[in-house]
Protein backbone atom coordinates (compact mmCIF):
# COMPACT_ATOMS: atom_id res chain seq x y z
CA UNK A 1 0.00 0.00 0.00
CA UNK A 2 2.79 2.39 0.85
CA UNK A 3 4.33 1.89 -2.59
CA UNK A 4 0.99 2.83 -4.13
CA UNK A 5 1.00 6.24 -2.50
CA UNK A 6 4.64 6.84 -3.36
CA UNK A 7 3.79 6.08 -6.97
CA UNK A 8 0.90 8.51 -6.79
CA UNK A 9 3.25 11.10 -5.39
CA UNK A 10 5.66 10.63 -8.29
CA UNK A 11 2.88 10.83 -10.83
CA UNK A 12 1.23 13.81 -9.21
CA UNK A 13 2.94 16.88 -10.64
CA UNK A 14 -0.30 18.86 -10.39
CA UNK A 15 -1.51 22.60 -10.01
CA UNK A 16 -3.71 25.96 -10.87
CA UNK A 17 -5.04 29.79 -10.64
CA UNK A 18 -4.20 33.37 -9.36
CA UNK A 19 -4.55 37.11 -9.69
CA UNK A 20 -1.01 38.12 -8.76
CA UNK A 21 0.87 40.55 -10.96
CA UNK A 22 3.05 38.97 -13.60
CA UNK A 23 5.62 40.09 -16.12
CA UNK A 24 5.09 39.20 -19.74
CA UNK A 25 8.35 37.68 -20.98
CA UNK A 26 7.27 37.28 -24.56
CA UNK A 27 9.91 37.70 -27.21
CA UNK A 28 9.85 40.63 -29.62
CA UNK A 29 9.84 37.85 -32.21
CA UNK A 30 6.47 36.14 -32.32
CA UNK A 31 5.53 32.82 -33.87
CA UNK A 32 2.28 31.12 -34.71
CA UNK A 33 2.22 27.36 -34.20
CA UNK A 34 0.45 24.73 -36.27
CA UNK A 35 0.80 20.97 -36.02
CA UNK A 36 0.06 17.58 -37.50
CA UNK A 37 -0.46 14.30 -35.64
CA UNK A 38 0.15 10.70 -36.50
CA UNK A 39 0.39 7.48 -34.49
CA UNK A 40 2.90 4.67 -34.92
CA UNK A 41 3.03 1.26 -33.22
CA UNK A 42 6.12 -0.48 -31.86
CA UNK A 43 6.61 -4.14 -32.79
CA UNK A 44 7.53 -6.09 -29.65
CA UNK A 45 7.72 -9.44 -31.41
CA UNK A 46 6.89 -12.24 -28.99
CA UNK A 47 7.52 -9.97 -25.97
CA UNK A 48 5.50 -7.34 -24.16
CA UNK A 49 7.10 -3.94 -23.61
CA UNK A 50 6.81 -2.84 -19.97
CA UNK A 51 4.12 -0.13 -19.83
CA UNK A 52 3.03 -0.37 -16.17
CA UNK A 53 4.78 2.89 -15.30
CA UNK A 54 3.75 4.66 -18.52
CA UNK A 55 7.39 4.57 -19.69
CA UNK A 56 8.21 7.31 -17.17
CA UNK A 57 11.61 5.75 -16.44
CA UNK A 58 13.09 5.97 -19.91
CA UNK A 59 15.49 8.14 -21.87
CA UNK A 60 16.35 8.85 -25.49
CA UNK A 61 19.81 7.79 -26.65
CA UNK A 62 22.14 10.65 -27.59
CA UNK A 63 21.97 9.74 -31.28
CA UNK A 64 18.14 9.73 -31.00
CA UNK A 65 17.96 6.24 -32.49
CA UNK A 66 16.85 4.34 -29.38
CA UNK A 67 14.61 4.70 -26.37
CA UNK A 68 15.91 3.03 -23.21
CA UNK A 69 12.94 1.97 -21.08
CA UNK A 70 13.51 0.50 -17.62
CA UNK A 71 11.05 -2.18 -16.46
CA UNK A 72 10.36 -0.46 -13.15
CA UNK A 73 8.66 -2.70 -10.61
CA UNK A 74 8.76 -5.76 -12.87
CA UNK A 75 9.38 -9.26 -11.50
CA UNK A 76 12.30 -9.49 -13.89
CA UNK A 77 13.69 -5.94 -14.14
CA UNK A 78 15.72 -4.89 -17.13
CA UNK A 79 16.37 -2.14 -19.64
CA UNK A 80 14.42 -2.42 -22.88
CA UNK A 81 16.16 -1.12 -26.00
CA UNK A 82 13.54 0.19 -28.43
CA UNK A 83 14.73 0.88 -31.98
CA UNK A 84 12.98 4.11 -32.98
CA UNK A 85 14.22 3.97 -36.57
CA UNK A 86 12.51 0.63 -37.21
CA UNK A 87 9.91 0.89 -34.41
CA UNK A 88 10.66 -2.44 -32.79
CA UNK A 89 11.92 -3.85 -29.50
CA UNK A 90 15.53 -4.75 -30.23
CA UNK A 91 16.54 -6.45 -26.98
CA UNK A 92 16.39 -6.32 -23.18
CA UNK A 93 19.39 -5.90 -20.88
CA UNK A 94 18.49 -8.00 -17.80
CA UNK A 95 19.10 -6.54 -14.35
CA UNK A 96 19.72 -8.47 -11.14
CA UNK A 97 18.99 -7.75 -7.48
CA UNK A 98 22.09 -9.64 -6.34
CA UNK A 99 25.61 -10.29 -7.53
CA UNK A 100 28.32 -7.94 -8.83
CA UNK A 101 25.98 -6.21 -11.31
CA UNK A 102 23.07 -5.82 -8.92
CA UNK A 103 20.74 -2.90 -8.27
CA UNK A 104 19.15 -2.35 -4.85
CA UNK A 105 15.55 -2.87 -5.93
CA UNK A 106 13.52 -2.80 -9.18
CA UNK A 107 12.00 0.67 -8.59
CA UNK A 108 14.08 3.03 -10.73
CA UNK A 109 13.10 6.70 -10.93
CA UNK A 110 15.46 8.01 -13.66
CA UNK A 111 17.36 6.71 -16.67
CA UNK A 112 20.15 8.80 -18.20
CA UNK A 113 21.68 7.92 -21.56
CA UNK A 114 25.34 8.96 -21.92
CA UNK A 115 27.22 9.93 -25.07
CA UNK A 116 29.83 7.17 -24.59
CA UNK A 117 27.16 4.47 -24.87
CA UNK A 118 26.83 3.79 -21.14
CA UNK A 119 23.85 4.77 -19.00
CA UNK A 120 22.92 5.74 -15.45
CA UNK A 121 20.07 4.27 -13.43
CA UNK A 122 18.89 6.19 -10.36
CA UNK A 123 16.44 5.18 -7.62
CA UNK A 124 16.95 8.49 -5.74
CA UNK A 125 19.17 6.67 -3.23
CA UNK A 126 21.79 5.11 -5.49
CA UNK A 127 23.02 5.97 -8.99
CA UNK A 128 24.46 3.07 -11.00
CA UNK A 129 26.45 3.27 -14.19
CA UNK A 130 26.20 0.34 -16.63
CA UNK A 131 27.56 -0.52 -20.04
CA UNK A 132 25.30 -1.88 -22.76
CA UNK A 133 26.12 -5.45 -21.80
CA UNK A 134 24.72 -4.95 -18.30
CA UNK A 135 28.08 -4.71 -16.51
CA UNK A 136 27.99 -2.31 -13.56
CA UNK A 137 30.80 0.22 -13.80
CA UNK A 138 30.17 2.30 -10.65
CA UNK A 139 27.75 3.10 -7.84
CA UNK A 140 27.14 6.43 -6.15
CA UNK A 141 25.14 6.29 -2.91
CA UNK A 142 23.66 9.70 -2.14
CA UNK A 143 23.48 9.28 1.62
CA UNK A 144 26.89 7.74 2.26
CA UNK A 145 28.95 9.18 -0.58
CA UNK A 146 32.66 9.76 -0.04
CA UNK A 147 32.90 12.75 -2.36
CA UNK A 148 34.99 15.72 -1.26
CA UNK A 149 33.28 18.79 0.17
CA UNK A 150 30.01 19.22 2.04
CA UNK A 151 27.71 16.77 3.73
CA UNK A 152 23.96 17.33 3.86
CA UNK A 153 22.66 18.64 7.21
CA UNK A 154 21.46 16.06 9.73
CA UNK A 155 17.84 15.09 9.20
CA UNK A 156 17.81 15.81 5.45
CA UNK A 157 18.07 13.65 2.35
CA UNK A 158 18.23 13.89 -1.43
CA UNK A 159 14.78 14.52 -2.88
CA UNK A 160 13.06 12.76 -5.78
CA UNK A 161 13.90 15.60 -8.18
CA UNK A 162 17.16 15.33 -10.11
CA UNK A 163 18.70 16.02 -13.50
CA UNK A 164 21.94 15.36 -15.36
CA UNK A 165 24.03 18.33 -16.49
CA UNK A 166 24.45 19.10 -20.18
CA UNK A 167 28.06 17.91 -20.14
CA UNK A 168 26.99 14.73 -18.26
CA UNK A 169 29.56 15.44 -15.54
CA UNK A 170 27.23 16.37 -12.68
CA UNK A 171 23.94 15.28 -11.14
CA UNK A 172 21.88 18.14 -9.73
CA UNK A 173 19.18 17.33 -7.22
CA UNK A 174 16.90 18.93 -4.66
CA UNK A 175 17.17 18.02 -0.99
CA UNK A 176 14.47 17.94 1.68
CA UNK A 177 13.68 16.89 5.22
CA UNK A 178 14.09 13.17 5.86
CA UNK A 179 10.43 12.22 5.57
CA UNK A 180 9.73 14.37 2.49
CA UNK A 181 6.75 16.00 4.22
CA UNK A 182 7.84 19.58 3.45
CA UNK A 183 8.91 21.49 0.33
CA UNK A 184 12.54 21.16 -0.79
CA UNK A 185 15.10 23.08 1.24
CA UNK A 186 17.52 23.74 -1.60
CA UNK A 187 19.60 22.03 -4.26
CA UNK A 188 22.72 19.85 -4.26
CA UNK A 189 25.39 19.12 -6.88
CA UNK A 190 27.31 15.85 -7.26
CA UNK A 191 30.34 16.54 -9.45
CA UNK A 192 30.95 13.09 -10.94
CA UNK A 193 34.17 14.01 -12.69
CA UNK A 194 35.94 15.52 -9.67
CA UNK A 195 34.04 13.46 -7.07
CA UNK A 196 33.03 16.53 -5.10
CA UNK A 197 29.73 17.62 -3.55
CA UNK A 198 28.08 20.79 -2.32
CA UNK A 199 24.59 21.98 -1.44
CA UNK A 200 22.83 25.34 -1.41
CA UNK A 201 19.77 26.26 0.70
CA UNK A 202 17.17 28.22 -1.30
CA UNK A 203 14.05 29.53 0.42
CA UNK A 204 12.34 30.09 -2.93
CA UNK A 205 11.43 26.40 -3.21
CA UNK A 206 9.11 26.72 -0.22
CA UNK A 207 7.54 29.84 -1.70
CA UNK A 208 7.07 28.24 -5.11
CA UNK A 209 5.39 25.02 -4.01
CA UNK A 210 1.66 25.56 -4.39
CA UNK A 211 0.44 22.71 -2.24
CA UNK A 212 1.60 19.56 -0.48
CA UNK A 213 -0.85 17.04 0.95
CA UNK A 214 0.63 14.38 3.24
CA UNK A 215 -1.22 11.15 4.02
CA UNK A 216 -0.56 9.62 7.44
CA UNK A 217 -1.27 6.11 8.73
CA UNK A 218 -0.93 5.65 12.48
CA UNK A 219 0.80 9.03 12.68
CA UNK A 220 3.43 7.97 10.11
CA UNK A 221 3.72 9.54 6.63
CA UNK A 222 2.53 7.08 3.99
CA UNK A 223 2.32 9.19 0.84
CA UNK A 224 2.22 12.70 -0.54
CA UNK A 225 0.80 14.78 -3.35
CA UNK A 226 2.50 18.01 -4.31
CA UNK A 227 2.93 20.53 -7.08
CA UNK A 228 6.03 19.15 -8.70
CA UNK A 229 9.31 20.86 -9.48
CA UNK A 230 11.04 20.52 -12.84
CA UNK A 231 14.83 20.80 -13.17
CA UNK A 232 17.00 21.57 -16.18
CA UNK A 233 20.77 22.09 -16.15
CA UNK A 234 22.04 24.37 -18.92
CA UNK A 235 25.60 25.67 -19.10
CA UNK A 236 26.36 27.07 -15.62
CA UNK A 237 22.73 27.49 -14.61
CA UNK A 238 20.12 25.40 -12.86
CA UNK A 239 16.75 26.21 -14.37
CA UNK A 240 13.76 25.19 -12.31
CA UNK A 241 10.03 25.71 -12.14
CA UNK A 242 7.00 24.53 -10.23
CA UNK A 243 4.10 23.04 -12.15
CA UNK A 244 1.67 25.29 -10.33
CA UNK A 245 2.83 28.66 -11.65
CA UNK A 246 3.76 30.06 -15.06
CA UNK A 247 7.34 31.00 -14.17
CA UNK A 248 10.92 29.89 -14.76
CA UNK A 249 13.76 30.44 -12.28
CA UNK A 250 17.44 30.67 -13.20
CA UNK A 251 20.13 30.05 -10.61
CA UNK A 252 23.65 30.90 -11.83
CA UNK A 253 25.98 28.39 -10.22
CA UNK A 254 29.04 30.53 -10.87
CA UNK A 255 27.80 33.87 -9.53
CA UNK A 256 25.41 32.51 -6.88
CA UNK A 257 22.58 34.65 -8.25
CA UNK A 258 18.89 33.97 -8.83
CA UNK A 259 16.54 35.48 -11.41
CA UNK A 260 13.17 34.55 -12.82
CA UNK A 261 10.75 35.15 -15.67
CA UNK A 262 6.96 35.10 -15.60
CA UNK A 263 4.74 34.39 -18.56
CA UNK A 264 1.15 34.86 -19.68
CA UNK A 265 -1.09 32.31 -21.35
CA UNK A 266 -4.23 32.95 -23.35
CA UNK A 267 -5.60 29.54 -22.39
CA UNK A 268 -4.58 28.64 -18.83
CA UNK A 269 -4.58 30.32 -15.44
CA UNK A 270 -1.36 31.77 -14.10
CA UNK A 271 -1.02 29.86 -10.85
CA UNK A 272 -2.84 27.73 -8.27
CA UNK A 273 -4.53 29.56 -5.44
CA UNK A 274 -6.71 26.74 -4.10
CA UNK A 275 -6.00 25.91 -0.45
CA UNK A 276 -5.55 22.24 0.40
CA UNK A 277 -4.96 20.60 3.79
CA UNK A 278 -1.33 19.82 4.50
CA UNK A 279 -2.21 16.62 6.32
CA UNK A 280 -4.95 13.98 6.00
CA UNK A 281 -5.35 10.74 7.95
CA UNK A 282 -7.97 9.12 5.77
CA UNK A 283 -7.23 7.19 2.59
CA UNK A 284 -10.70 8.08 1.27
CA UNK A 285 -10.13 11.79 1.83
CA UNK A 286 -6.71 11.50 0.22
CA UNK A 287 -8.18 9.90 -2.90
CA UNK A 288 -10.88 12.58 -3.10
CA UNK A 289 -8.20 15.24 -2.95
CA UNK A 290 -6.31 13.52 -5.77
CA UNK A 291 -9.39 13.97 -7.95
CA UNK A 292 -9.59 17.64 -7.01
CA UNK A 293 -5.94 18.38 -7.65
CA UNK A 294 -6.14 16.55 -10.98
CA UNK A 295 -8.24 19.47 -12.22
CA UNK A 296 -5.62 22.08 -11.40
CA UNK A 297 -3.36 23.63 -14.00
CA UNK A 298 0.02 21.97 -14.39
CA UNK A 299 2.90 23.50 -16.28
CA UNK A 300 5.18 20.76 -17.51
CA UNK A 301 8.96 20.56 -17.96
CA UNK A 302 10.89 22.05 -20.86
CA UNK A 303 12.06 19.88 -23.78
CA UNK A 304 14.69 21.16 -26.16
CA UNK A 305 14.12 20.72 -29.90
CA UNK A 306 17.52 21.06 -31.60
CA UNK A 307 16.00 20.98 -35.09
CA UNK A 308 13.66 23.93 -34.49
CA UNK A 309 15.98 25.51 -31.88
CA UNK A 310 13.20 26.03 -29.36
CA UNK A 311 12.09 24.68 -26.01
CA UNK A 312 8.63 23.12 -25.95
CA UNK A 313 6.38 22.89 -22.91
CA UNK A 314 2.98 21.26 -22.42
CA UNK A 315 0.40 22.70 -20.04
CA UNK A 316 -2.83 21.04 -18.98
CA UNK A 317 -5.88 22.34 -17.11
CA UNK A 318 -9.39 20.99 -16.56
CA UNK A 319 -12.00 22.63 -18.81
CA UNK A 320 -15.31 20.80 -18.52
CA UNK A 321 -17.09 17.47 -18.20
CA UNK A 322 -18.48 15.71 -21.25
CA UNK A 323 -20.80 13.21 -19.62
CA UNK A 324 -18.49 11.28 -17.32
CA UNK A 325 -15.37 12.24 -19.27
CA UNK A 326 -13.16 15.10 -18.13
CA UNK A 327 -12.04 17.40 -20.93
CA UNK A 328 -8.76 19.26 -20.44
CA UNK A 329 -7.26 22.24 -22.19
CA UNK A 330 -3.84 21.06 -23.39
CA UNK A 331 -1.53 23.81 -24.58
CA UNK A 332 1.79 23.63 -26.41
CA UNK A 333 4.10 26.61 -25.85
CA UNK A 334 7.36 27.51 -27.59
CA UNK A 335 10.29 29.38 -26.01
CA UNK A 336 13.45 30.57 -27.72
CA UNK A 337 16.91 29.63 -26.35
CA UNK A 338 16.79 32.80 -24.19
CA UNK A 339 13.58 31.45 -22.62
CA UNK A 340 11.37 34.15 -24.08
CA UNK A 341 7.90 32.97 -25.05
CA UNK A 342 7.39 32.80 -28.80
CA UNK A 343 3.84 31.51 -29.04
CA UNK A 344 1.33 28.91 -27.91
CA UNK A 345 -1.47 26.79 -29.35
CA UNK A 346 -4.48 25.04 -27.83
CA UNK A 347 -4.41 21.38 -28.89
CA UNK A 348 -7.44 19.42 -30.00
CA UNK A 349 -9.81 18.05 -27.32
CA UNK A 350 -8.88 14.39 -27.85
CA UNK A 351 -5.15 14.96 -27.39
CA UNK A 352 -4.04 12.96 -24.35
CA UNK A 353 -1.19 14.50 -22.40
CA UNK A 354 1.01 11.59 -21.26
CA UNK A 355 3.71 11.31 -18.63
CA UNK A 356 6.44 10.44 -21.13
CA UNK A 357 7.53 12.92 -23.80
CA UNK A 358 10.69 13.12 -25.90
CA UNK A 359 11.76 14.89 -29.07
CA UNK A 360 13.38 13.23 -32.09
CA UNK A 361 14.11 14.86 -35.45
CA UNK A 362 11.86 17.82 -34.69
CA UNK A 363 8.89 15.57 -33.80
CA UNK A 364 7.40 15.49 -30.31
CA UNK A 365 6.80 11.86 -29.30
CA UNK A 366 4.18 11.11 -26.64
CA UNK A 367 3.65 7.59 -25.32
CA UNK A 368 0.24 5.97 -25.75
CA UNK A 369 -0.81 2.61 -24.31
CA UNK A 370 -3.05 0.76 -26.80
CA UNK A 371 -4.23 -2.52 -25.26
CA UNK A 372 -0.90 -2.88 -23.41
CA UNK A 373 1.06 -2.32 -26.59
CA UNK A 374 3.35 0.65 -27.14
CA UNK A 375 2.33 3.39 -29.54
CA UNK A 376 3.76 6.84 -30.02
CA UNK A 377 1.62 9.80 -30.98
CA UNK A 378 3.95 12.04 -32.96
CA UNK A 379 3.19 15.73 -32.98
CA UNK A 380 4.89 17.61 -35.79
CA UNK A 381 4.91 21.34 -34.94
CA UNK A 382 5.47 24.11 -37.47
CA UNK A 383 6.59 27.56 -36.36
CA UNK A 384 5.73 30.51 -38.57
CA UNK A 385 7.59 33.62 -37.46
CA UNK A 386 5.87 36.95 -37.77
N, C-alpha and C positions, 0 to 999 in steps of 0.2 A: 504494500500500500504506500509506503513511504516513497518508493521509487516512482510511483504514479504521480505524486505531487511534485517531485523534483522534475519529472518530465514536463509536467504542466508549466512549471516555473520557467523551464528553458524555452518552451514554445510560446510563452506569453509575453511577447514584446509589444504591449498594448498601449493605447492612449487617446486625449481629445479636447478642447474648446476654451477661448478666453478673449477678454477685451483689452489686454494690456497693449501699450504702445509698441510698435515694431518698426524697424528700419527696413526699407525695401532695398535689398541688395541685388536688384536686377541689373544685368549688363546693359551698357549703351547699345550693344549689338543684340538684337532680338531675333528669335527664330520661331517659326511655326513648325509643328511636328505632325507628321502623318505616319501611318503604319500599316503593315500587312501582317497577317497571321497565317501560319500553317502548323500542322501537327505531324510529327514523325514518330514511329515506333522503334524500339530497340529490340533486336533479336537476341534472346537469351539462350537459344538452342534448347537443350534438355534441362537447363537450370532455371531457377527463379531468382531474379535480381532482388536484393534485400530492400524492401520499400517501407518497412515498419516505421522507420523514423523519418519518412518523407525525404530521404536522401540529404538530410541536414548535415550529416558528417561526411562531406565529400569536398573535393577540390579539383579544379581544372589543372591539367599538366601545363607546364610553362610553354610548350609548343602548341597548346590548345588542341591537341589531337586526341587526348584521353580525359575521361573523368574518373577519378579515383574515389570510389564509394566504400566507406567502411560499414561492415555489417554489425552496427551497434546493437548490443543486446541479444545477438543471435546465439544459439546453442553452439554453433561452430563459427566463431568470429573470423573475419578475414577481410582483405581489401580487394574489392572487385575492380577490375580494370575494364572500363567500357570504351570501346573504340568509337569515337564520335565521327570519324571519317566514313566508316562503313556501318555505323549504327548497330553494333553487336557487342555482346559480352565476350571479351577476348580470353580472360582467365581470372582466377581468384588466387591471391596470395594468402595462404592460410596463416592464422595467428594462434599462438598457444598461450595458455594461462600458467604454464610451468616450463622449466628448462631454460637454457641460455638465451633464447629468443622470446622470452615470455613478456606479456603485458599484465598489469595488475588485475584488471577485470575487463569484461567485454563492452563497457559503457564508455565510448570515446566521444569527446565533445568537439574536437577540431582535427581536421586533416590539412596538412600544408605540403604542397608539392614544391620541390626544390629544383633549381636549374641544373644541378649535377645528376639528376635522375633518382636521387634518394627522396625520402619523405619523412615528415614528422607526424606522429600521432600524439594527441594530448587528451588527458582525461581531467584536466584542471588540477591535478595533483602531481602527475608525472608527465614528462615529455620524452618520447622515444624517437630515436632516429633509426630508420631501416633502409636497406637497399631493396632493389626490386626483386630479389630472391627471397626476401623475408628474413635476412640476417640482421640482428639488432646491432647497431654501431655505437650507440650511446644512450644514456638515460640521465635526464635532469629531473631531480625531485624538488619541487618548489619549496616545500617546508624545510627540508634538511640539506639544502644545497651548500656546497663548499666554495662558492664563488667569492671573490674578493669584494670588499666593500661593506655595505650596510646589511643589517638583518631587519626583517619586519618587526614592528613593536609587538610585545607580548599581547596575546589575546586577539591577534589579527591573522588573516590568511589571504592567499591569492583568491580572487573572485573568479566567477565563471567567464568574465569578459576578457578576451585576449586577441592579439593580432600579431602577425609576423611583419617585420620591417621590410621595406622595399628591397634592400640589399640582402635580405634573408640572414642577417647577422645578429638580429636581436628579436626577442619576444617581449612585447609590451602588454601589460595586463593592468587590471584594476585590482585593488585590495580592499578588504572589508573586515568587519568584526567576524569573529570565529564562526558564529552561527548563521551568518548571512541574513540577519533580521533587520538590518539597517542599510541605508544607501552606501555606496562605496565611499571610502575615506580618501582615496587618491589613486595614483598610478604607480607602477613599478616597472623597471626595465632590467631584463636579463640579457647582458651582452654575451652572446654565445661565442664570439670570436676571442674575446679577451678574458672570458670567464669572470666577469665582474657584475655587480648588482647594485642598484640603488632604487630608492622609492621617494615619492614626492606627495605629501598631503595636499589635497585641493578641496576646499570647502564647496566649490561650485557644483560638485557632483550631488551633494545633498540638496542644493537649491534646485538643480535641474530635474531630479526625479519627481515625477508627478503623482505617483502613488506607490505604495507597497503594502500588500495585504499578506499577513503571516497567519498560517493555520497552525494551531497548537493541538496536540493530543496529550492529555495528562500533564499539561504545563510544559511540554517539550515541543519545540518547533518541528513541524512535519512537512511543511511545504510553503511556498511563497509565490505570489504573483506580483509583478512590478512592471513599471514602464521601462523598457530595456534601453541600455546604452549600446551605441555602435562605435567601434574603434577603427581608425584607419591611420597607418603610419606612412607619411610621405616626406621624403627628404629628411630634414631635421625637425619635423613637426609631428605631434600627435594630434590628429583631428578626431573629435568625438562629438556625439550628439545624443540626445535622448528622444526616443520615439514619440514622446508626448508633446513636443514643441517644435516649431518650424525654425530651428536655429542650427548653426554649426559653430563649434568652438575650436580654436587653434592654439595649441600650446607649443611654443618654440623651445625645444629641448636645449638649445645652445644659449639662448638669452634669458631663459627662465621667465618668459612673458606669456600672457594669455590675452587673446582677442576673440571676438565672435562676430558672426553675421546673422541677421534675422531676415526672413523671407516672407513674402505674401503668396497666397494661393487663391485663385478664383473659385476653387472647388471644395476646399477643405478648411476646417477651422484651424486657428493658429496654434492653440494649445489646450490641454485638458484643464478644466477647472472643477470637475466633479470631485466631491469629497468622498473618500472611502475609508472604512475603518482600518486601522493599522493591524488589528488583531481580531481573529475569530476563532472560536473553539468548537464550531460545528461544521462537519463535512458538508452538510446540506447547504448551510449558509455560504460556505466557501464556493460551492459549485454554482449557486445562484449569482454570486458576485463575478465569477468567471464569465457568465453569460452577459452580465452588464458591461464588464470591461471590454468584452469582445466588440461592442458597438462603438467604442471610443476610436478617435483618430489615431493612426500609428504611422509615423514617418520612418521609412525603412533606411537601411544602410546605403552607402554610395558604391556604385560599381563603375570602374573605369572602362571606357570603350576606346581602345587605342586606334581603331580604324576611323571613327568619327571625331576623336579627340575631345570627348566630353565625358562627364560623369552622369550616370543615370540614377534616378531614385524613384522607387514606387511608394505611393502613399495610399492608405485605405481608410475609409470611414463609412459607418453604417448610414444608409440613405432611407430605406423603407422596407416594409414587408410586402411580399407578393404571395398572398396566401400564407403558407407556413414557411416560405423561403425568404431568408434575409437577403436584401439587395444592397450591395456596397458600392460606393463611389471609389473606383480605383484610378489613380492619377499617375501618369508618367511625367517626370520633370527632368529637364536637362540643365546641367551646369557646365560652364567652361572650366579650363584648368585652373583659373583663379577663383573658382567657386562662386562666380556670379551666375545668377539664374538667367538662362536664355529663354526658356519657354516651358509650357506644360500642356498636356492633353488629357482629357477625360476618356478613359477606355470604355469599350462597350460593356453592357450590363453583364454579359455571360463570361467575361474574363475572370478567371479564378486566380487570385494572387496566392502563390505557393510560398513555402518556406525556403525552397532552394532556387536560387537564380545564379546564372553565370553568363558571361558574354564571350562569344566566339565569332570571329570574322565579321564583326559589326552586327551580329544577330543576338538578341536577348533570349536565352533559353530559360524556360520555366518548367519545372518537373510536374508531370501529371500522372497520377495513378489510374490506369484503366484496367479494371478487373485484375489487380495485382500484377499487372505488367507495366513496364516503364515506357512512358511516352514523354516527348518534349514538345511543348508548345513554343514555337519560335516566333518571336515578335521582331519584325524588321522595321526599324524606325527610319524615317527620312526627315532630315532637318533642312528647312528652307530659310535662309537668312534674309532678313529684311534690309 
